[in-house]
Amino acid sequence: MAIATATGAADVSSRHDLEAAVETLQNRSRAWLEMPIERKIGFAEATLDGLGRVAERQVAAALAAKGLPADQPVAGEEWFAGPYVQLRGLRLLLDSLRQIRDRGRIELPADRLAERGDGQLAVRVFPGDVLDGLLFRGFSAEVWMQPEVRRDNLAEHVGMIYRQPAPRPAVALVLGAGNVASIPTLDAVHKLFAEGRPTLLKFNPVNDYLGPLVAEAFSELIAAGFLRLAYGGAEVGEYLCRHPGIDEIHITGSQRTHDAIVYGPGEEGAARKRRGAPLLDKKITSELGNVSPMIVLPGEWSDADLEFQAQNLATQIVQNGGFNCNATKVVLTARDWPQRRELLQRLRRTLTRLPPRPAYYPGAEERFERFVTAYPQSELLGVRRAGVLPPALAVDVDAAQAEGLAFEEESFCAFTVETALPAADAGELLERAVEFCNERLHGTLNAGLIVDPRTERALGGAVERAVARLRYGSVAINHWPAMAYGLGSTPWGGFPGQPLDDVQSGRGFVHNSWLFERPQKSVVRGPFRVTPKPAWFVTHAAAHRVGRELTALERDRSPLHLPAILWHALRG
């Protein structure tokens, strides 16, 4: 099979190479499924070591491809979204596999389980240990299970692939995302270790430069015939999706691509979708992006509060150039909140001061132009030039628009709208905003809300009820819901139950290190204001150094890394 070089795009995989790859995976599928867990742990440990070895080169390759400097804070983004997340996710999965090996099951201590007021079971998965608690002081995360999962039957919905007779062997195809380095590898890890499927990973042409590094990190799985890599565009993806040797598909991408796979392209595919007659006869899971909302509840904020939350919102808008499925695209505020204009002004100021970024993702300039044109009030917060897009913000976008482009389609660039809803107080805004998110915005992947402690106390249980009502696979309080992607212990995916013909943000979960089989949503909570400033903020002056040190910590989990992490974190 063709392998990418370190200096250029990969050669497109030939039909001969693709056939050989599928045949190898088919021949090895039963061996993988029936393999003793001890040997699978060995493969996972080797891969963890491999990801650590290539971490520095992976970050360098991604920064070069995206046109970003290696010695500036912006490089921290590639540490956090690349090797840090990869190492953390695989380490936590290894913890679960070792528990199954040693105890026959994953430990679920009683103090991590709680039943909500309506009886729904919540499992606290973060912090996982003392180091988590020290590094993420005040943060917590839960996994809310689907209603049929209860305290007395939870064990039946955790890690059963390792505890019950094996299902039939099958081969999975992972269609990798092009925007974030950790997505393709962690999707493949999930298929291999959480679902028991030897995997063919096809890289997106946007980041197929990662191929040689993945080949090195996953070399033992590749040598044993349990993983294969493929390269090419839509034609290669289409060929593999229709291949009789591929049993399951997982895609991270757009709903348009998903529907073309399921129903076929063009008008014929659209007609099939209308008739409910899918062309695909295989299982498909997916993560397809989102018009991600952030609800800002009105309160009485200090200057420090306003500044912190302006930087918080700016991070969610421009991190990775806005090319994130979880980037905040709609900010919902209370129309008559006295501090609304001040928050927006500070957000503008923060965005304007950020260095310009190359628009590396294909089609970005055309999408940007279409959204800016659709909203004449759009403000370009920086200089636009060929190949470089500034953040754009459109405020006072009417929530009552019959057809709102920004509500119905993810811009997938640094374009965000602010919509002010009529509300007499925080409680009314919360009610209106939850309904607006559920009924008007496209997608079910992630949503967030910002609420100061005094307002949350005054609302009683309203915030918790709002979290329950939000039909999203991840909900975060006071921070970017991307944390649910990065923690490794919180499953990542759209809210369950979407039909194929209205798939929204997709079906199924990945990043499922606890091996939960029926999660409903991940819920992340954090302090309203954090000191020192979170290292993932785009305004952190030493993010690249913190990212490097946190990655080193995930390689060996030694507290000896803490002094360096703290030193750099305080310089933000």
Disulfide bonds with the S-S distance in Angstrom:
none
